[in-house]
């Protein structure tokens, strides 16, 4: 369906920083919203973003000329999580490569003074450095006149088949209430493609689970057609456990290993396997026709593992539209 264009004065314009696959762009796909700038330092992410949205992102946020940034109403930023995550280096603001990028966000805020900012990161941001990192972020935003609210949100509470806990911080001039959970959890079965079977690297792993819940590894490549006797989260690392498609799935990770690297292993009929790229798109709320031009399946899963789940910012849309009707 062709997108209906409306006058710019009626648009809620936003910028999509650290845009990745464009979860904010997909979430804000309605006619009221217009993305006026995106950026990501990763060349592959920029190519993917342009192929899907027709907008070519800028590169390194630190090299953006703020005097050339168009006016906008919302700053969206899922800024790099590695400095604050348990799985990452945990250095926070001491990480001179990624930890200080929050201050580049502040540079844009100072230059453009937007009415609203929506920031996303791992839930560990709230407790990192005994809470000092989070308090610093809030203090910097409040110093600029914003009212700040935040919540750790599980995407499964917004209709996603994936359990993914992330903190969302909303800074606004007039106060904003983060919406309560808006949908019941749905099972992984809802996004399963029953025709898909060949989604694991059988040259590295023997994926037969023998009387347990962990997929066995050996030197012999073997395609799995055995049925595990019990599906459970117990035993092994996430990439070695076998999960039930009848419930909400585990968090998709960009860098986890094992036979179920990145997506986890699921019992689908008589097969235990990883999720395909198409299925993983469904775990994040992206459309199944989302394009990864020239990107391998493994790299596509990597980009997905770093993404925001679309369902969460999409649930903000009615409240955002109401907010801008009031201001």
Backbone bond lengths (Angstrom), bond angles and torsions (degrees), N, CA, C in turn:
res aa  C-N    CA-C-N  psi(-1)  N-CA   C-N-CA  omega(-1)  CA-C   N-CA-C  phi
1 X - - - 1.459 - - 1.526 109.54 -
2 X 1.326 115.72 133.62 1.456 120.17 -179.48 1.522 110.39 -70.30
3 X 1.332 115.19 133.70 1.454 120.36 -179.74 1.526 110.05 -70.94
4 X 1.321 116.47 129.73 1.455 121.74 179.47 1.522 110.12 -78.40
5 X 1.317 116.64 123.15 1.457 121.14 179.81 1.530 109.85 -87.99
6 X 1.319 115.92 140.94 1.452 121.38 177.37 1.514 108.11 -129.07
7 X 1.320 118.93 159.98 1.461 120.51 -177.25 1.518 112.19 -55.79
8 X 1.348 116.35 145.88 1.451 121.48 -177.67 1.517 112.85 -55.76
9 X 1.324 116.79 -32.62 1.453 119.32 -177.75 1.527 111.31 -63.49
10 X 1.323 116.85 -22.38 1.459 120.97 179.79 1.523 112.54 -95.52
11 X 1.314 117.61 -8.84 1.454 119.95 -179.59 1.524 111.32 -75.92
12 X 1.307 115.49 146.65 1.460 121.83 165.54 1.522 104.92 -96.32
13 X 1.309 116.06 101.67 1.461 120.97 -175.59 1.525 110.05 -85.58
14 X 1.320 115.47 141.91 1.467 119.03 -179.79 1.518 110.17 -141.50
15 X 1.331 115.16 159.37 1.461 120.97 171.87 1.520 107.85 -115.51
16 X 1.313 115.52 146.60 1.464 123.50 -171.55 1.530 108.45 -116.95
17 X 1.339 116.68 88.01 1.461 121.42 -176.72 1.523 110.68 -85.32
18 X 1.345 116.50 145.46 1.474 121.27 -176.03 1.528 107.83 51.77
19 X 1.325 115.42 50.40 1.466 122.02 -162.91 1.517 114.76 -66.32
20 X 1.346 118.33 -27.76 1.454 119.82 -179.37 1.514 111.16 55.26
21 X 1.322 116.36 -128.23 1.465 121.42 -179.30 1.522 112.84 -83.09
22 X 1.330 117.35 -4.66 1.462 119.35 176.54 1.515 114.89 86.92
23 X 1.332 117.30 40.44 1.467 119.81 178.59 1.525 111.28 -60.26
24 X 1.336 116.80 -40.73 1.467 119.04 176.69 1.531 110.22 -63.55
25 X 1.325 117.11 -39.91 1.468 121.02 -178.63 1.529 110.44 -63.95
26 X 1.329 116.68 -42.81 1.464 119.90 177.46 1.522 110.65 -66.15
27 X 1.338 116.71 -41.06 1.463 120.84 -179.64 1.523 111.68 -64.07
28 X 1.344 116.02 -38.32 1.461 121.23 -177.83 1.534 110.61 -98.76
29 X 1.310 116.18 50.29 1.468 120.76 -174.73 1.524 113.10 -89.89
30 X 1.328 117.05 -2.22 1.457 120.20 -179.26 1.516 112.67 -71.97
31 X 1.334 117.54 166.15 1.469 121.93 -174.96 1.526 114.43 -66.58
32 X 1.340 118.58 -18.84 1.459 119.72 179.71 1.520 112.02 -74.59
33 X 1.330 117.97 -21.24 1.464 121.39 -171.32 1.525 111.87 -102.44
34 X 1.317 115.32 147.07 1.459 120.97 177.51 1.526 109.42 -145.36
35 X 1.327 116.09 121.12 1.462 120.97 177.04 1.527 108.46 -83.33
36 X 1.324 116.42 123.84 1.468 120.14 -177.22 1.527 112.65 -107.18
37 X 1.335 116.84 -9.78 1.468 120.47 176.89 1.513 109.38 -165.47
38 X 1.325 115.88 140.52 1.460 122.07 172.80 1.520 107.76 -133.74
39 X 1.325 116.68 157.60 1.463 119.29 175.51 1.515 110.27 -152.44
40 X 1.319 115.14 148.04 1.461 122.51 173.94 1.517 108.15 -161.74
41 X 1.307 117.06 136.00 1.462 120.96 -177.51 1.521 112.04 -73.60
42 X 1.334 117.20 -19.42 1.460 121.72 -176.71 1.531 110.54 -83.86
43 X 1.327 116.29 121.57 1.466 120.76 -177.16 1.519 111.94 -62.92
44 X 1.337 117.06 -40.93 1.457 120.42 179.25 1.514 111.75 -62.20
45 X 1.319 116.60 -42.45 1.465 120.61 178.53 1.525 110.79 -62.42
46 X 1.327 116.58 -38.99 1.470 119.76 179.63 1.524 111.13 -64.57
47 X 1.335 116.86 -40.91 1.465 120.66 179.06 1.526 110.77 -64.79
48 X 1.320 115.86 -42.09 1.466 120.19 179.50 1.525 110.10 -63.97
49 X 1.313 115.95 -45.06 1.468 121.56 -178.78 1.530 110.76 -60.14
50 X 1.320 116.59 -47.84 1.465 120.33 -179.08 1.526 111.38 -63.16
51 X 1.341 116.65 -38.68 1.464 120.41 -179.27 1.523 112.01 -64.48
52 X 1.319 117.07 -29.77 1.460 120.60 -175.92 1.524 114.14 -96.26
53 X 1.326 117.15 -27.87 1.466 119.59 -174.45 1.526 114.11 -118.88
54 X 1.325 117.60 -8.93 1.453 120.00 179.66 1.512 114.57 73.37
55 X 1.314 117.12 12.77 1.460 122.45 178.60 1.522 108.68 -120.05
56 X 1.318 116.83 124.78 1.462 121.00 -179.07 1.525 109.74 -85.58
57 X 1.328 118.19 115.50 1.462 119.76 -179.17 1.526 112.59 -70.88
58 X 1.315 115.16 152.47 1.450 121.51 168.65 1.529 108.07 -71.49
59 X 1.336 116.72 170.31 1.458 120.62 -179.80 1.519 112.34 -92.64
60 X 1.307 116.86 -120.66 1.459 124.05 -176.27 1.531 110.81 -59.96
61 X 1.322 116.88 124.40 1.462 121.18 179.85 1.519 111.78 -58.83
62 X 1.326 116.39 -28.89 1.469 120.54 -177.69 1.524 112.55 -71.30
63 X 1.328 116.41 -12.58 1.464 120.59 -178.78 1.530 113.11 -107.54
64 X 1.318 116.45 5.34 1.461 119.63 179.48 1.529 109.82 -74.80
65 X 1.312 115.94 131.96 1.462 121.98 175.66 1.528 107.97 -82.14
66 X 1.321 116.85 104.99 1.466 120.28 -173.53 1.527 111.90 -63.33
67 X 1.316 117.61 -22.47 1.471 120.00 179.68 1.526 111.93 -71.05
68 X 1.341 116.54 -15.63 1.461 120.90 -179.24 1.530 112.74 -105.02
69 X 1.329 116.87 2.40 1.462 120.40 179.12 1.526 108.85 -77.83
70 X 1.337 118.35 127.68 1.471 120.31 179.34 1.529 111.15 -63.27
71 X 1.316 116.25 159.85 1.459 120.07 174.56 1.530 109.36 -64.86
72 X 1.317 116.43 150.36 1.460 120.90 -179.87 1.520 109.28 -154.99
73 X 1.333 114.73 161.60 1.466 121.26 -179.98 1.528 112.75 -98.86
74 X 1.331 117.30 -31.04 1.468 120.34 -176.61 1.523 110.24 -129.33
75 X 1.305 115.96 131.13 1.463 121.94 170.30 1.523 107.52 -99.74
76 X 1.326 117.08 119.31 1.467 122.73 177.88 1.524 108.60 -108.86
77 X 1.316 116.75 133.17 1.463 119.21 -178.07 1.523 111.10 -152.71
78 X 1.329 115.66 108.26 1.458 120.65 168.10 1.518 106.74 -91.82
79 X 1.330 116.49 76.25 1.464 119.64 -169.70 1.525 111.50 -72.07
80 X 1.340 117.83 155.18 1.470 122.22 -171.35 1.522 113.45 -48.94
81 X 1.337 114.64 132.79 1.461 120.23 -173.42 1.523 113.80 -96.29
82 X 1.338 118.20 -16.60 1.460 120.33 -171.89 1.529 114.04 -54.80
83 X 1.342 119.80 -39.52 1.460 118.85 -179.93 1.525 114.06 -66.44
84 X 1.350 117.32 -14.88 1.455 120.51 -174.96 1.524 113.28 -115.76
85 X 1.335 117.01 -8.15 1.458 120.31 -174.37 1.516 111.99 -87.66
86 X 1.328 115.23 156.11 1.462 121.26 176.27 1.518 109.97 -65.30
87 X 1.344 116.26 -37.33 1.469 120.48 -179.29 1.523 112.34 -77.64
88 X 1.332 117.40 -18.18 1.460 121.11 -178.42 1.511 112.31 -88.90
89 X 1.340 115.90 -157.61 1.464 118.55 -175.74 1.519 113.27 -83.12
90 X 1.331 117.59 -15.96 1.455 120.89 175.15 1.515 115.68 69.53
91 X 1.338 117.93 12.74 1.460 120.28 -175.20 1.526 113.59 -82.30
92 X 1.334 116.98 -12.21 1.450 119.69 177.35 1.514 112.82 59.35
93 X 1.336 116.11 -135.46 1.462 120.89 -178.69 1.524 112.64 -65.50
94 X 1.332 117.41 -14.47 1.463 120.76 178.48 1.530 111.90 -75.30
95 X 1.329 116.46 -16.44 1.462 121.26 175.73 1.527 107.49 -73.34
96 X 1.325 115.99 105.95 1.469 120.37 -173.47 1.521 113.41 -72.60
97 X 1.345 117.19 -13.31 1.465 120.34 -179.76 1.526 111.13 -90.75
98 X 1.342 116.87 -51.47 1.459 120.34 -175.22 1.529 113.91 -114.95
99 X 1.325 117.11 -22.86 1.456 119.67 -174.36 1.510 114.27 -70.67
100 X 1.333 117.49 -25.01 1.462 121.35 -176.89 1.523 113.89 -93.87
101 X 1.322 117.06 4.47 1.464 119.31 -176.48 1.525 112.40 -66.94
102 X 1.328 116.76 -19.73 1.464 119.10 175.22 1.530 110.50 -59.32
103 X 1.326 115.94 -34.56 1.467 119.37 -179.62 1.532 111.72 -70.93
104 X 1.327 116.44 -25.22 1.468 119.21 173.53 1.525 110.68 -72.71
105 X 1.331 115.84 -31.35 1.464 119.53 172.41 1.527 109.31 -62.92
106 X 1.332 115.94 -43.58 1.464 120.08 179.30 1.528 111.75 -61.90
107 X 1.327 116.73 -34.54 1.465 120.23 177.87 1.526 110.67 -59.99
108 X 1.332 116.21 -42.79 1.465 120.34 177.97 1.526 111.22 -68.46
109 X 1.327 116.04 -38.91 1.466 119.56 177.78 1.528 110.47 -61.63
110 X 1.320 115.79 -44.65 1.466 119.77 -179.48 1.529 111.84 -63.65
111 X 1.333 115.66 -35.00 1.465 119.72 -177.71 1.525 112.57 -76.94
112 X 1.345 117.23 -33.64 1.464 119.96 -170.63 1.533 114.36 -114.07
113 X 1.325 117.34 -18.03 1.467 121.70 175.91 1.536 112.90 51.21
114 X 1.341 118.10 56.25 1.467 119.79 -177.52 1.529 111.99 -71.26
115 X 1.335 117.76 151.95 1.468 120.72 177.96 1.527 113.85 -66.26
116 X 1.344 117.10 -25.30 1.467 119.80 -174.98 1.516 110.92 -146.28
117 X 1.335 116.09 144.92 1.468 122.92 173.36 1.519 108.02 -131.46
118 X 1.322 116.56 135.82 1.466 121.92 176.08 1.521 107.49 -121.56
119 X 1.325 116.30 115.09 1.457 122.07 -179.18 1.521 109.38 -112.78
120 X 1.333 115.74 145.38 1.472 121.27 179.67 1.512 109.30 -133.58
121 X 1.345 115.25 143.04 1.457 120.22 176.72 1.523 108.97 -161.68
122 X 1.329 116.42 179.80 1.462 120.80 177.61 1.524 109.79 -66.61
123 X 1.321 116.28 153.23 1.466 119.31 -177.15 1.524 112.29 -63.96
124 X 1.344 116.52 -23.99 1.458 120.32 -179.65 1.528 112.34 -65.74
125 X 1.323 117.28 -15.12 1.462 120.47 177.01 1.529 110.90 -56.73
126 X 1.334 116.19 -34.82 1.461 120.26 -176.13 1.528 112.61 -68.09
127 X 1.326 117.05 -29.23 1.467 120.47 -177.30 1.523 112.92 -110.12
128 X 1.327 117.33 -3.04 1.462 120.60 -178.24 1.524 110.98 -58.01
129 X 1.322 115.83 138.45 1.473 122.29 179.90 1.530 110.32 52.97
130 X 1.338 114.54 45.44 1.469 122.17 178.89 1.535 112.24 55.99
131 X 1.316 115.03 34.58 1.459 120.94 175.93 1.516 115.05 86.74
132 X 1.327 116.95 -4.10 1.469 119.10 -176.22 1.530 112.61 -68.88
133 X 1.335 116.76 -35.25 1.470 119.97 179.80 1.527 110.78 -61.72
134 X 1.328 115.77 -49.02 1.466 120.63 179.91 1.531 110.86 -62.19
135 X 1.315 116.59 -43.96 1.469 120.37 -179.75 1.527 111.13 -62.12
136 X 1.329 116.56 -35.97 1.460 120.57 178.33 1.530 110.61 -65.33
137 X 1.327 116.44 -43.58 1.464 120.79 178.68 1.525 110.63 -60.39
138 X 1.331 115.75 -48.29 1.466 120.08 179.83 1.527 110.82 -61.60
139 X 1.330 116.47 -43.43 1.466 120.62 -178.83 1.526 111.60 -61.57
140 X 1.338 116.39 -41.12 1.465 119.79 -179.67 1.529 111.24 -65.58
141 X 1.318 116.28 -37.22 1.465 120.00 179.19 1.528 110.86 -72.36
142 X 1.330 116.37 -42.00 1.465 119.80 179.22 1.528 111.07 -65.37
143 X 1.318 116.11 -34.68 1.464 120.58 178.42 1.522 111.25 -61.18
144 X 1.324 115.79 -24.67 1.460 121.06 179.91 1.524 112.21 -94.89
145 X 1.317 115.95 12.10 1.456 120.32 173.60 1.511 116.14 91.01
146 X 1.319 117.73 10.81 1.459 120.69 -179.29 1.529 111.82 -89.81
147 X 1.317 114.67 149.72 1.458 121.66 166.41 1.525 106.23 -95.07
148 X 1.318 116.73 126.08 1.463 120.91 -170.33 1.525 110.60 -113.43
149 X 1.306 115.22 131.80 1.454 121.53 172.90 1.518 108.49 -133.25
150 X 1.318 117.18 153.97 1.471 120.07 -179.15 1.518 110.07 -150.37
151 X 1.318 114.07 161.00 1.466 119.60 176.52 1.517 109.24 -157.74
152 X 1.321 116.06 139.94 1.464 120.66 169.73 1.523 106.85 -83.20
153 X 1.314 115.80 120.31 1.462 121.60 -173.18 1.519 110.12 -117.27
154 X 1.321 115.76 132.48 1.460 122.05 172.29 1.523 107.53 -92.97
155 X 1.316 116.74 120.59 1.469 120.13 -177.53 1.522 112.39 -58.43
156 X 1.336 117.25 -25.53 1.464 120.31 179.02 1.524 111.56 -64.20
157 X 1.324 117.04 -23.01 1.462 120.71 177.80 1.524 112.45 -80.30
158 X 1.320 116.16 0.20 1.463 120.86 178.42 1.526 110.90 -124.46
159 X 1.336 115.78 32.43 1.453 120.48 173.09 1.506 116.14 82.96
160 X 1.326 117.55 15.08 1.465 120.86 177.53 1.525 109.98 -94.05
161 X 1.344 118.43 144.01 1.463 120.44 175.49 1.522 112.90 -81.31
162 X 1.330 117.59 15.35 1.458 122.52 -178.50 1.526 110.35 -124.72
163 X 1.328 116.33 132.75 1.463 120.99 172.41 1.526 107.68 -84.08
164 X 1.308 116.53 111.42 1.466 121.53 -177.82 1.527 108.18 -143.82
165 X 1.317 116.48 108.62 1.458 121.77 -176.82 1.528 110.06 -94.67
166 X 1.313 116.37 120.82 1.453 121.77 179.20 1.528 109.45 -138.06
167 X 1.326 115.22 150.26 1.457 119.11 176.59 1.522 109.58 -91.61
168 X 1.316 115.84 133.05 1.456 122.74 174.23 1.524 107.84 -114.82
169 X 1.311 115.62 126.54 1.461 122.80 179.68 1.524 107.53 -114.37
170 X 1.316 116.46 122.87 1.467 120.63 179.02 1.524 108.68 -115.92
171 X 1.314 115.50 121.64 1.461 122.27 175.91 1.524 107.91 -110.19
172 X 1.314 117.24 125.88 1.465 120.67 -177.88 1.522 110.05 -141.34
173 X 1.312 115.42 158.08 1.463 120.08 -178.91 1.522 112.43 -72.75
174 X 1.327 116.66 -34.93 1.461 120.13 -172.81 1.523 113.92 -115.03
175 X 1.323 117.55 8.71 1.459 120.52 179.24 1.517 111.97 89.88
176 X 1.315 115.91 133.10 1.467 122.21 -176.91 1.521 108.45 -136.52
177 X 1.315 116.24 136.08 1.460 121.16 177.73 1.522 109.37 -101.04
178 X 1.324 116.72 117.71 1.465 120.73 178.00 1.525 108.66 -66.75
179 X 1.319 118.02 128.18 1.463 120.67 -176.31 1.528 112.93 -60.37
180 X 1.310 114.97 147.53 1.460 121.51 173.81 1.535 108.83 -72.38
181 X 1.343 117.14 163.34 1.469 119.93 176.73 1.521 111.28 -49.02
182 X 1.331 114.86 134.50 1.462 119.45 -169.74 1.522 114.88 -113.65
183 X 1.321 117.50 -3.07 1.466 119.05 -176.71 1.519 109.78 -153.93
184 X 1.301 115.52 156.01 1.454 120.68 176.57 1.525 110.09 -77.87
185 X 1.338 117.20 149.99 1.470 119.40 176.03 1.524 110.63 -60.92
186 X 1.311 115.50 148.07 1.459 120.54 176.81 1.526 108.68 -120.60
187 X 1.322 118.68 151.02 1.463 120.62 -176.99 1.522 112.95 -78.86
188 X 1.310 115.64 161.09 1.462 121.76 176.05 1.525 110.41 -58.30
189 X 1.329 116.55 -30.53 1.470 120.66 -179.78 1.524 112.17 -54.18
190 X 1.328 117.11 -25.79 1.466 120.37 -177.14 1.519 113.07 -68.55
191 X 1.333 117.85 -18.43 1.472 119.72 -178.67 1.534 111.96 -116.49
192 X 1.310 117.44 6.67 1.465 121.36 -177.04 1.528 111.69 -75.15
193 X 1.321 115.46 133.58 1.458 122.85 172.40 1.525 107.03 -97.24
194 X 1.335 118.72 105.43 1.467 120.89 -174.80 1.519 113.77 -64.39
195 X 1.332 117.74 -17.10 1.464 120.79 -179.62 1.525 112.44 -83.85
196 X 1.311 116.96 -12.31 1.460 120.60 -174.67 1.524 110.57 -90.08
197 X 1.330 117.21 125.55 1.461 120.76 -179.55 1.521 112.47 -131.06
198 X 1.305 118.04 -36.42 1.463 120.86 -170.82 1.527 111.42 -91.24
199 X 1.336 116.60 75.54 1.458 119.72 -175.73 1.524 112.41 -127.13
200 X 1.325 117.72 19.27 1.454 120.06 175.91 1.516 109.22 -126.96
201 X 1.304 116.78 164.59 1.461 121.65 179.31 1.521 108.50 -92.29
202 X 1.328 116.74 92.26 1.457 120.42 -175.73 1.524 112.55 -74.21
203 X 1.327 117.83 -7.41 1.466 119.68 177.98 1.520 112.01 -78.63
204 X 1.326 116.59 -16.76 1.464 119.98 -177.03 1.519 113.34 -107.40
205 X 1.337 117.12 -26.95 1.450 119.04 -171.77 1.520 112.10 -130.82
206 X 1.325 114.95 142.70 1.448 121.63 165.23 1.520 104.70 -94.42
207 X 1.317 117.96 108.35 1.454 120.96 -169.39 1.520 113.90 -90.27
208 X 1.335 117.90 13.43 1.451 119.82 -179.82 1.516 109.73 -73.89
209 X 1.322 116.54 123.66 1.459 121.08 177.11 1.518 108.03 -91.78
210 X 1.325 117.75 120.74 1.456 121.69 -173.57 1.528 110.90 -106.32
211 X 1.312 115.89 103.58 1.452 123.90 175.84 1.525 113.38 57.44
212 X 1.275 117.42 23.67 1.456 119.13 -178.60 1.503 110.50 -145.62
213 X 1.297 113.57 -164.18 1.449 119.23 -177.01 1.511 111.92 -112.36
214 X 1.345 116.61 0.09 1.453 120.52 -177.73 1.511 110.16 -110.92
215 X 1.322 117.10 132.55 1.461 121.11 179.20 1.522 109.20 -68.07
216 X 1.329 116.68 127.35 1.462 120.83 -177.35 1.515 111.35 -78.02
217 X 1.344 115.94 147.54 1.465 121.78 177.32 1.527 108.48 -115.84
218 X 1.307 117.25 144.67 1.459 120.73 176.32 1.517 108.41 -156.59
219 X 1.327 115.96 177.55 1.454 120.02 179.97 1.509 112.95 -77.97
220 X 1.324 118.26 -11.66 1.458 121.06 -176.96 1.527 110.97 -94.01
221 X 1.322 117.10 120.16 1.463 118.09 175.03 1.518 110.31 -68.23
222 X 1.297 116.82 134.59 1.451 119.84 -178.95 1.526 109.91 -154.99
223 X 1.305 117.09 130.34 1.452 120.54 177.44 1.521 108.33 -80.17
224 X 1.306 115.72 135.78 1.451 120.69 -174.20 1.526 111.83 -85.35
225 X 1.313 115.40 122.99 1.446 120.35 168.95 1.526 110.71 -127.85
226 X 1.350 115.86 -0.47 1.455 119.73 176.98 1.521 109.43 -74.86
227 X 1.291 116.11 149.22 1.453 121.43 178.48 1.519 108.32 -98.18
228 X 1.306 117.16 128.32 1.458 118.92 177.99 1.513 108.74 -66.82
229 X 1.322 115.22 145.94 1.453 119.29 -176.02 1.519 112.10 -76.58
230 X 1.343 115.71 -22.44 1.451 119.14 -178.47 1.516 108.91 -151.85
231 X 1.302 117.48 131.56 1.452 121.18 179.62 1.523 108.41 -102.87
232 X 1.309 116.31 122.64 1.456 120.45 -174.17 1.505 110.69 -157.37
233 X 1.336 116.23 165.64 1.455 121.45 175.36 1.523 111.48 -88.20
234 X 1.302 118.18 -7.23 1.454 120.77 -174.83 1.522 111.43 -76.74
235 X 1.325 115.67 141.81 1.457 120.67 174.13 1.504 113.32 87.56
236 X 1.328 116.41 132.44 1.453 120.85 174.73 1.517 114.02 75.61
237 X 1.330 114.38 174.85 1.454 120.73 174.93 1.523 109.53 -81.45
238 X 1.337 116.18 170.04 1.462 119.27 -176.85 1.520 111.69 -55.60
239 X 1.338 117.50 -40.39 1.453 121.01 -178.14 1.510 114.19 -72.81
240 X 1.349 117.19 -4.60 1.458 120.97 179.64 1.524 112.23 -114.12
241 X 1.312 116.93 -7.19 1.461 120.04 179.52 1.521 110.56 -85.44
242 X 1.312 115.38 159.27 1.458 121.34 178.84 1.524 108.11 -114.12
243 X 1.324 116.40 128.51 1.455 121.54 -174.62 1.522 111.40 -114.47
244 X 1.319 114.60 158.26 1.460 122.78 -177.28 1.529 109.54 -92.05
245 X 1.327 117.34 129.98 1.466 120.08 179.17 1.527 111.90 -74.11
246 X 1.320 116.98 -5.97 1.457 120.34 179.33 1.513 113.78 -81.02
247 X 1.326 116.95 -1.32 1.459 120.44 179.44 1.524 109.85 -130.51
248 X 1.326 116.46 179.35 1.465 121.36 177.82 1.522 109.48 -66.25
249 X 1.324 117.12 140.56 1.456 121.80 -176.69 1.511 113.51 -82.24
250 X 1.327 114.94 168.21 1.457 121.34 179.18 1.530 110.11 -78.82
251 X 1.318 115.52 168.03 1.458 121.75 179.76 1.523 111.10 -65.85
252 X 1.310 117.08 126.59 1.464 121.97 174.26 1.524 107.76 -74.74
253 X 1.334 115.95 128.59 1.464 121.19 -176.19 1.524 110.57 -115.33
254 X 1.318 116.29 148.96 1.462 120.71 -178.83 1.510 112.44 -74.92
255 X 1.333 117.68 -24.55 1.463 118.57 -169.40 1.517 115.30 -133.69
256 X 1.329 119.69 11.55 1.462 119.53 -178.99 1.522 110.82 -70.49
257 X 1.346 116.55 153.45 1.455 121.14 -177.59 1.514 112.67 -111.31
258 X 1.333 115.78 -164.83 1.453 121.65 -178.85 1.511 111.82 89.82
259 X 1.327 117.46 176.65 1.468 121.60 -179.42 1.528 112.52 -58.20
260 X 1.323 116.15 -32.50 1.462 120.68 179.65 1.508 112.14 -100.79
261 X 1.335 116.28 36.18 1.466 120.88 -176.04 1.523 111.96 -49.31
262 X 1.311 114.98 133.71 1.466 125.99 175.61 1.519 113.42 76.96
263 X 1.330 119.46 -50.19 1.469 119.99 -173.18 1.519 113.95 -101.03
264 X 1.323 117.88 -21.13 1.454 120.76 -168.60 1.518 110.20 87.65
265 X 1.316 116.45 161.93 1.465 122.44 177.88 1.526 109.74 -98.47
266 X 1.324 116.15 140.03 1.458 121.17 179.50 1.524 110.13 -130.65
267 X 1.315 115.24 145.32 1.460 120.75 175.47 1.526 107.48 -87.54
268 X 1.331 115.16 112.41 1.461 122.02 -179.27 1.520 107.38 -117.90
269 X 1.317 117.11 102.27 1.454 120.05 -173.90 1.514 109.93 63.66
270 X 1.329 116.62 -122.58 1.460 121.43 179.58 1.521 112.33 -98.12
271 X 1.303 117.04 14.12 1.460 121.18 -176.34 1.527 110.03 -122.15
272 X 1.317 115.84 140.63 1.462 121.30 170.53 1.524 106.77 -109.32
273 X 1.318 116.89 124.78 1.463 119.80 -172.89 1.523 111.47 -156.09
274 X 1.323 113.88 168.90 1.455 120.31 170.41 1.530 109.98 -75.75
275 X 1.316 115.28 168.50 1.459 119.78 172.03 1.522 109.71 -81.69
276 X 1.299 116.21 148.84 1.463 121.30 175.21 1.527 109.52 -79.63
277 X 1.314 116.52 171.57 1.465 120.67 176.40 1.528 109.95 -61.44
278 X 1.328 116.62 -44.76 1.464 120.71 -179.90 1.522 110.89 -59.54
279 X 1.317 116.50 -43.53 1.459 120.22 179.47 1.526 111.21 -67.09
280 X 1.322 116.15 -39.05 1.463 119.84 -179.52 1.521 111.08 -67.87
281 X 1.316 117.55 -32.57 1.465 120.14 172.01 1.526 110.21 -55.78
282 X 1.331 116.18 -41.00 1.458 120.77 177.82 1.513 112.90 -65.28
283 X 1.324 117.07 -30.49 1.467 121.17 177.34 1.528 111.03 -66.00
284 X 1.336 116.19 -24.03 1.466 121.08 -177.72 1.527 113.53 -105.89
285 X 1.322 117.41 -1.66 1.454 119.73 178.48 1.512 114.98 82.88
286 X 1.346 117.23 12.04 1.464 120.23 175.55 1.529 109.38 -82.77
287 X 1.321 118.01 153.85 1.466 119.89 176.36 1.526 110.83 -66.76
288 X 1.308 116.36 150.93 1.465 120.35 -176.52 1.522 112.60 -70.23
289 X 1.336 117.83 -15.80 1.468 120.14 177.72 1.530 111.86 -93.47
290 X 1.314 116.88 14.00 1.470 120.78 176.65 1.522 108.62 -60.26
291 X 1.326 116.49 139.04 1.469 121.25 -171.96 1.530 112.35 -104.20
292 X 1.332 115.03 140.57 1.465 122.97 171.89 1.530 107.84 -122.82
293 X 1.320 118.35 76.09 1.472 121.05 -172.63 1.522 113.02 -65.62
294 X 1.343 115.07 118.56 1.459 120.23 177.43 1.512 114.54 69.79
295 X 1.326 117.53 14.23 1.464 122.31 -177.91 1.526 108.85 -105.89
296 X 1.326 117.11 132.02 1.465 120.89 179.51 1.522 110.54 -67.16
297 X 1.326 115.85 162.09 1.464 120.62 178.39 1.522 110.83 -60.49
298 X 1.333 116.36 -41.16 1.466 120.18 -178.55 1.526 110.91 -64.50
299 X 1.323 116.81 -43.18 1.462 120.12 178.67 1.531 111.07 -69.65
300 X 1.321 116.73 -33.40 1.465 119.91 176.74 1.525 110.61 -61.80
301 X 1.336 116.20 -41.92 1.463 120.30 177.27 1.522 111.11 -65.76
302 X 1.335 116.69 -34.05 1.463 120.73 176.43 1.529 110.40 -61.15
303 X 1.324 116.56 -47.95 1.465 120.02 179.92 1.528 110.94 -63.78
304 X 1.317 116.54 -38.98 1.459 119.64 177.54 1.526 110.99 -64.39
305 X 1.333 116.41 -39.18 1.463 120.13 179.84 1.508 113.79 -62.83
306 X 1.321 116.90 -18.90 1.464 121.62 177.90 1.527 112.87 -97.99
307 X 1.319 116.95 1.81 1.463 120.49 -171.15 1.530 113.17 -87.72
308 X 1.314 114.01 161.70 1.462 122.70 167.45 1.525 107.44 -83.16
309 X 1.324 117.77 147.31 1.459 120.84 173.46 1.528 108.30 -78.51
310 X 1.312 116.31 123.11 1.468 122.46 -174.39 1.524 112.19 -56.13
311 X 1.319 116.85 -36.22 1.466 121.24 -175.23 1.522 113.19 -54.17
312 X 1.335 116.99 -34.47 1.469 119.13 -174.55 1.528 111.64 -70.76
313 X 1.343 120.38 -59.16 1.471 117.48 177.64 1.526 113.24 -63.04
314 X 1.334 117.27 -27.47 1.470 118.91 176.63 1.529 110.40 -63.18
315 X 1.331 116.38 -34.46 1.467 119.64 179.25 1.525 112.11 -68.43
316 X 1.345 116.97 -17.30 1.464 121.44 178.11 1.534 112.46 -79.29
317 X 1.321 117.13 -18.42 1.467 121.37 -168.16 1.529 113.63 -55.49
318 X 1.342 120.19 -50.84 1.470 118.15 -179.52 1.526 112.90 -58.56
319 X 1.332 116.81 -40.42 1.466 120.17 -179.97 1.527 111.37 -68.42
320 X 1.338 116.50 -36.12 1.470 119.97 177.66 1.525 110.44 -65.95
321 X 1.329 116.45 -44.96 1.469 120.02 179.43 1.526 110.80 -61.84
322 X 1.321 116.55 -40.39 1.469 120.21 177.52 1.529 110.78 -65.17
323 X 1.328 116.30 -40.17 1.463 121.00 179.70 1.529 110.78 -58.38
324 X 1.323 116.36 -45.65 1.463 119.28 -176.73 1.529 113.21 -79.43
325 X 1.315 117.13 -9.07 1.462 119.79 169.69 1.524 110.58 -78.88
326 X 1.351 114.83 -25.26 1.467 120.17 -177.42 1.519 112.79 -86.42
327 X 1.355 116.50 -27.72 1.471 118.34 -174.13 1.529 111.51 -88.87
